[in-house]
Amino acid sequence: MGYFAGVQDLRNLLSLAARLRQLADDTLHHGDKDLYLTAATVLEARASRLTSYLPDAPYDRNTDARLHRAVDRII
């Protein structure tokens, strides 16, 4: 995932956390239940932190050409 997390990455993290919570409900072993719940909590916290890196609005390269024009500079 790296520094920038896309919407699909966040969905995947939260989907995995939800599945781990279901596994925790279905398991009978207390140690496994704690492990699943801890992993789900960590994944949800990571997804929460990564939401701060999402752009506020979709970025369209075609609308802001000055950001992508070539620079010709001699130093």
SVG drawing of the C-alpha trace seen along z (x, -y; Angstrom):
<svg xmlns="http://www.w3.org/2000/svg" viewBox="-20 -29 44 53">
<polyline fill="none" stroke="black" stroke-width="0.4" points="0.0,0.0 2.8,-2.4 2.2,-6.1 -1.0,-6.6 -3.9,-4.3 -6.7,-4.2 -10.3,-3.6 -10.0,0.1 -7.2,0.6 -9.3,-0.8 -12.2,1.4 -10.0,4.5 -8.6,3.6 -12.1,3.1 -13.4,6.2 -10.7,8.3 -11.3,6.8 -15.0,7.7 -14.2,11.2 -11.8,11.6 -14.6,10.4 -16.9,13.0 -14.3,15.7 -13.9,14.5 -17.7,15.0 -17.6,18.4 -14.6,19.8 -14.7,21.7 -11.1,21.3 -10.7,18.2 -7.1,17.6 -8.0,17.6 -10.9,15.3 -8.6,12.7 -6.1,13.0 -8.8,12.4 -10.3,9.5 -6.8,7.9 -6.0,8.3 -9.3,6.8 -8.8,3.8 -5.3,3.2 -6.6,3.3 -9.4,0.9 -7.0,-1.5 -4.7,-1.3 -7.6,-2.1 -8.6,-5.0 -5.0,-6.4 -4.8,-5.9 -8.0,-7.9 -6.1,-11.1 -4.1,-10.5 -7.1,-10.3 -7.6,-13.3 -10.6,-15.5 -11.8,-15.4 -11.0,-13.2 -7.9,-14.6 -8.3,-15.2 -5.0,-15.8 -6.6,-17.2 -8.1,-20.2 -4.8,-21.5 -2.3,-21.5 0.1,-24.0 1.1,-21.4 2.2,-19.1 3.9,-21.3 7.6,-20.7 10.2,-22.8 13.2,-24.0 15.7,-25.5 19.4,-25.9 21.3,-26.1"/>
</svg>
